[in-house]
Amino acid sequence: MTPKPTRNRTYITVQDAALEVACSPGTIRRLIEAGRLPAVDIGTGTKARWRIHRDDLLKISRQREIAQAG
């Protein structure tokens, strides 16, 4: 039996990450490609399918908030 996905899952998609931090999926992908946001590539072949650990997303989100406030 496959567990039902919940909001509290550890890894999230690029689209879900973008919704959580109110930015575009492209911004999330750029952060991943620049090495600023760790992610796991679960894609096959040349197509990347990233999954982001929620804790890493929260860290980068806090850093953005601090940078904007400063």
N, C-alpha and C positions, 0 to 999 in steps of 0.2 A: 504494500500500500504506500503510495506517495504522499508525503506530508503536505498539507494544504499551505500554500505560501501565506505568510503574514507580514504585517508591517515591521515586525521586529526581527526579521531574518538578518543574518550577519552580512551577507553579500547582496548588493543591489545592482540593478542595471544602470547604464549611463542615463537613460531617460528618467528613471526614478531618482537618481542622484541630482539631476538637473532640477527636477521639481522640488526636491527637498531644500536646495540652496538658492532657488529662484534665479537660475541662469539657463542658458541654452545647452542642449546636449553637445553642441560644437565646442563650447567653452570647457566642458568636462573632458572631452576628447583631447583638446589642446593641452590641458593640465596634465593629462596622462602621458601624452607624447613628449612633453617637456620634462617629464620625470618629477613633477611637483605633486602629483597625486598617484600613489601606488594603486595598481590594478592588476587583475589576473585576466589574461587573454584566453578565453575558452573557445575561440573560433577555430575553424579548420581552413586549411589552405591559405589564401591571401586575405580572407575576410576576418577582421578582428571582431570579436564579441567580448567586450570588456565587462568585468564584474568588479565592483568597488566595495571594499570593506567599509561598513558604515562608520566605524571609529575613525578611519583615515579621512573620510569625507567631513566628519565633524571637526577634525583638526584643521583642515584647510579652510573650512567655513569660518571658524573662529579667527584664523589668521587674516582672512579677508576683512572681517568685521573690525579687527584691531587696526589694520592698515587704513581702512576708510575713516575710522574715528580719529586717527593721528594726523 
